[in-house]
Amino acid sequence: MTMRVLVVCIPQAGHLTPLLPLASALAEQGDEVVVASGPDVADTVTTAGLRFAAAGSGPAQWFPALSKRIRGVPGDGLPAARILPYFVPRLFGEIAATDMIDDVLDAARALDAHLVVYDPVAFAGQLRTFGLNVREVRRETAISIWPPILQQAEPGALTMRPTPLPAATTQPCRPPLIYLTLGTFSNANLTVFRTVLDALAAEPVELIATVGLDNDPDALRPWPANARVERFIPQSELLPRCSAVVDHGGSGTVLGALAHGLPQLVLPQSADNFINAEMIEQSGLGQRLLPEEVTPDAIARAVADVLADPAPARRAAAEIATMPAPCEIAHILRERYS
């Protein structure tokens, strides 16, 4: 039986990317799929060949709304451990859910959905709360994208490979190539990029940094002779050549690097970055430097350390390779819910 599936997510790459392969797999097996999210990800969804339904606005409007509500800068001065508990109920629970819910309900009714798959903080996806007769699959509690070395799935949850298997054979450069990224959302602080560039300038490595489409690489000139700075390079092209990654701790970057067996130095910037950074360090997959710990000397030492111990990251890559592919999860969902 063909399913009619509504996928609900926050309109940011870190929230959409883990769900998009599953949405595509559901569509490829013949199910009717609509992705409901903010307009910022419309092109990404339609380029993937999926139907898009606009739901609410997005973070560019949500953050000012939260600032107005609290009469200040959201999260200003909070210690790292409190950032996520602060933002989830306020930004995603109060602001985002209210903004998205009417559009999500309209999309669900128009599709006549009987299954909704939703991002963990896309609370507007909890449609049974609003009286719709749908089955709900929450990505995280019902479908885990984390390899066991990082996080054990909850009892009864399905595990799904979080990223495609590397298309290219890993061929690390010599001297070692380090990839620096702060993702697409937490990349506004160019001082962090500059600190890493300075830290590795005299080290026996090469460095490629991507600063994001909204930043100008020339703002970081002059950069060291062993460095190159670009707005964007597809990670699928870059990671097979790397020996380590310096990143912000976004889920997509963390999992993409691990799929290639790369150790990481995580410099968390916001939201779940701090949780992911802690998991990476505690699992032996890399190191973490909190904002107040980020200095050129600390970065240079940490990069040398992770380069010296790639074995745990390679074990994580082996675990990811054995996780069920999205097409397998799509088949299981059809068997359970159609």
N, C-alpha and C positions, 0 to 999 in steps of 0.2 A: 504494500500500500504506500502510495506517495504521501510524504509528510509536508505540511505547510509550517515552515520554521521562521520565527522572528528572532533575529540576533540583535541584542541591545548592548551598546557599549559607549563608553566615554570617548569623545572625538579627539583622541591623542594616539600617536603611534604605539606607545607602550601598552595601551589598552586594546587597540584594534588588532595589532600584529598577532598576538596569540590566538585570536578567534578567527582570523581570516582564512587560514588553511582549513579549519573545520567547516566554515561556511561554504567554502569552495568545494570541499569534498561532498558535503550534503547536496549541493547543486549538481555536481557531476554524477551522483548516483540517481538523479532524477527528481529530487525533492524540490519544492518551491521555497525559495529562501529570499528573505528581505532583511537587509541590515538597517537598523534604525539608530542614527547617531547624529551628531552635529555636522554642519555644512563643511567644516574644515577637512573632513575625511571623505567627502562625497566622491572626489576624483579617484582616490585610492580604491574605494569600493567598486565603482563602475569599471575602472580599468581592470579589476579582477574578474569582470564579467558578471557581477552580482547586482541585483536591484537595490536601490538606496531609497530610504525614507528619511527625510529631515526630521530630527527630533531635538528641539531646543536650539540653543546657540552654541556655547562652548566656553572654555576657560578664559578667553579674552574678555568675556562679559561676566563670568562667574566671579572672578577675583575682585573686580571693582565692586560688584554687588556685596560680596562678603566684607570688603573694606568699609563700605558705607554702613553696613549693619553694625560692625563692631567699632566703628569710628577710629580706625587705626590700620596698621599694616598686619595682615593675617600672619600669625605665627611668629611675629617679631620677638626675638629674645628667648624663644623656647629652646631648651636643650634638645639634642638630636632624638633622644628616646621618646619625646612627647610630640614630635612633629606629625607623625602619621595619625596617632589618636586624636590630635587636634583637628586635622583637616578632613578626615573621613566623615565624621558626623556633620560638620559645619559646611564644608564646601560641597561634598558629594551628597550628603543626606538632606541638608536644608535647601541649598541653592540649586544644585544641578538636578536633583530629582524633581523639584517643583517646576523647574524650567522645561524638563523633558517629558513629564508624565502625560500631558494631554496629547502630544504628538505620538507618543509611543502607543497609547490606547487607541488612537485613530488608526495607526498602522496595523495594530493587532486585529482590529475589527475589520479593516479593509481586506486583510489577508485571510481572515477567518482562521487565525493561527491556532494550532493545537499543541505546539511545542515552542517554548521560548528558551533560548540560550543566552545567558547574560554575563557580562563582565562583573567581577566581584563587587565593584563600587558603583555599578550602574543600577542604583536602587529602583529606578523606574521600570526595570525589567521584572520586578516581582509582581506580576500581573494578577496572580490569584488573590492578592490583597485587595484588588479593586473589583473582584467578583467575576473575572473572566475564567472560563472553564478551560484552562490550559495546563499542560505539564511544564515544569520548570527544571532547567539544568543550569546550575550555577558553576561557571568556570572557576575552579579552585577547590570547592568542596565536592562537586560531582565529577569534575574533570581536572586532574592535576597535570601541570606542564613541567613540574620540577623533577629532575632525576633523583633517585633515592639518596645519593651521596649528599645532596643538599637539603632535601626535605621529604619526609615520608608522607605519602598520600593518606588522607583521612580514610577510615574504614568504609569500604563500599565504593570508594571513588574510582573512576577510571583514570588511567595515566595515558597521556598522549604526548608523542614527540613534539617538542615545542618549536622546532625549526627544521627546515629541510636538511637532509644529510648533505655534507659538503660535496659540491659538484666537481670540485677540482682536488687532485691529490695535494696534500700539504707538502710544500717545498719551501721551507724557511730560508730566508735570505741570509747571507753572510756579508758583513757583520749582522747581528740580530736586528730585525726590524720591529720596532715598537709602534703600535697604533694608539693614538690618543683621540678620544671622543668624549664629549659630555652630552651626547644625545641631541634630541630636537626640542626639548622643553627646558632643561636645566643648564643651558649653554650660554647664558647671558654674561656670566662673569669671566671676561677675557683675562683677568688677572691669574686665574687658575691655569689657563693655557700658557701664559707667559712664564709662570713659575715652573711648569713642567719643561718647557723649551729650555729655560736656563739650567734646570737641574741636569738635563741630559746632554747639554752642549759639549761637554768634555768627556763624555762616556763613550766606550767603544761600541756604539749602537747607531742605527739610523732611526729616524722618527718621522712618521707621517701623522699629521693632525688634521681632523676635519672639524670645522667650527660651526657648520650648519648654514642653511640657506639664508638665514636672517643676519648673519655676521659677515664681515669683510675680512678676508685673510690679510689684506694689506695693513689692517690695524695692528697686526702683530709684527710687522717689519721693524727693524731687520731681524730675521730669525737665523739661528745658527747654521753653519755649513752642512751639518749632518741632518737637517730638518727640512721638511716640506709641509706647507699648510694649504689646504684646499677647503672649499665649502662642503663638498660632498664627494665621496667615492663609494660605490656599492660595496658593502662589507663582503659579499660573496667573492668579489675580485681581490680584496685586500687581505682578508684573514688567512687564506692558505699560504701567504708569504710571510706571515708574522711569527714571532717567537713569544710575544706577550702583548697584553692590552692594558692600557691605563684608561679607566673609564669612570663614569659617574655612578654606576650601579643600577641603571635601568634594566628591567627584566629582559628586554629584547637583546640588548648588548651583552649582558651577562651570559645568557643562554647561547647566543650566537658564538661567543668566544669559546665557551665550554664545548660546544659541538665540534669545534676545530681543535680541541685539546690544548687550549692556550691558558696559561696562568694569568692572573690579573692583579693589578693594583687598583683598588677602588677608592675614589675620592668622592664620597657621597655629597650630593648637593641639595636634595629635597625629597619629600614624600617617602616612598618605599625604598629609596636609594639606601637609607641607613640600615634597614632590615636586611636587604640583599647583601650589603657590604659585610654585615656581621656574619651572615651565613657563609659567605665566601671565605672569610678569615677562619671561622670556627671549623669549617670542613677541610681546611688545609689546601684550598684551591687558589690561594693568593693572599694578599695582604690588604689592609684597610688603613687609610689615614683620614681622621676626622678633620673638619675645616680648620680647627685651631692647631692641628699637627702638621699642616701642609707647609713644608719649607723645601728649598732646593736640596739640601743635604738629606732630609728624610726621604724624599722621592728617589734620589739617586740610590740610596741604600736599599730601599724597598724593591726597586726595579731589579737591582742586582740579585737580590734574594729570590724573587719569583723566577727569574731566568735560570737560577741554579737548581730549581726543583719543579720541573714540569710534570713529573709522574702523576700526581693526584689529578691534575686537569685532564691528562690523557685517559685516566680511568673514568672520569666523568663523561668524556666523549664516547667511550665504549658503552656506558650505561645509556646515554641518549640514543645511540644507534640501535639499541635493542628495544626501545620504547615503541608502542604501537603507533603507526602512522595515522594521520587524520582520517584517511579513507577507511581504516579499520574501525575507528571510533564512530564514524558516520554510520557504518553498517550496524554496529551494536545499538546505536541510538534508534535506528529504524526498527530493529528487532524488539526493542524494549517499549517503544512509544507509539508505533504506528498501529 
